[in-house]
Amino acid sequence: MSSRVTMADVARAAGVSRPLVSVVLSGGAGAGADTRDRILATAKALGYRPDAAASMLRSRRSRQVGVVFNPRSSFEADLIEELYTAAAGADYRIALGAITAGRSRQIVAEELIALRCEAVVVVGAEMDDRLDGLGVPVVVIGERFPSGTATTVGTDEWHGAHVAVQHLITLGHRAIIHVDGGTHPGAAERARGYADTMAAAGLRDISRRIPGDYTETGGAEAARALLDSETLPTAVFLANDQMAIGFLDVMRRSGVRVPETMSVIGYDDSRFSSLAHVDLSTVRQDIAGLAGAAFECVADHLETADPHPVQSTEFGFFGARVLEPELVVRGTTAVVSRERCRG
């Protein structure tokens, strides 16, 4: 395997000094047009690539941002892709840190900071995560956080749940069950949106929640619990798409026709939701918008001497922006069948 091409290699091939190569490749002045063109052409021909680690050591700034995420979450995986795009647009690099059963978000964040990350973006933090004493700006995507602890960028989760449940009500459904997300990010607001919308429609007394956990297994377990009950609901709103996938699989294998017998709607609009065999109605979060807003916060902290994040008391967010979700209607929701319609 060939060794890495260095500035000294470029200098020898171009017939100039190494310091002059450094000046040209860093965009500085001091070289004539012909010499500059020759150095740039030589660097390209040799396949020279800047050494990012060396650049960080020479500079006061690393322009590197750590991202803490859960690799088991399909939504967070989708978000990572958009974060790379947003980081490049803001002239930052990303270093990824995955949480595991034995690695908390706090531990992973501390590891990233040790790698000279100037800020940390935490995807899907939960309220019991500490994320304190880190010494760098922290931006949280997806959950409300105590004011002053971190800047938060998120979706209006209550509204997302509201539009999902209102969609089902408009289709004539009354027996609508919610499979919640437990203590996971956004779950409490989604559950509140469900409860408030059912109550506003005069359906409080028949509203019902089943515990879930944002996993396909949790959705499958919720489906089995319903199949063991005396009467199936006409519609189910699940707190995320991963649970909806597990739920649909069990119901369809058990002979329950979706949407003819039961309508199903999820939340997130993860990339597999639009696959032909899934075709899931869901609530779309603006993933690109969340990623862009997160790096706006990062830049605000790192590029501005006195950043002033906007606080939204209505949603409890301390940070840049609360984004509106969007209803996406596909093939798993339909008008309630006449024989199943209730009062």
GIZI-V645977 format. One line per field, one symbol per residue. psi: psi as a letter, one per 30 degrees, with the letter a starting at -180 (. if undefined). Layout:
# GIZI-V645977
psi=???
This chain:
# GIZI-V645977
psi=kllkkleeeeeeefhlleeeeeeefggllfkleeeeeeeeeeeeefhkkkjeeeeeeflfkfhkkkjkljffkeeeeeeeeeeeeeeefghllkkkkkkaegjleeeeeeeeefggkflkkjkhklfgkehlgfglkkkkkgkklkkfelkkklkieeeeeeeeeeeeeeggkeikkkjlgbglkfeeeeeeeeeeeeefgggefgkkkkkaggleeeeeeeeeeefflekklfkkjkfleeeeeeeeeeeefggkkkgeekkkkakehlffffkefdhkkakkkieeeeeeeefeeeeeeffkeikilkkjfefgkjaekjkklkkjkbggklkkkeffkk.
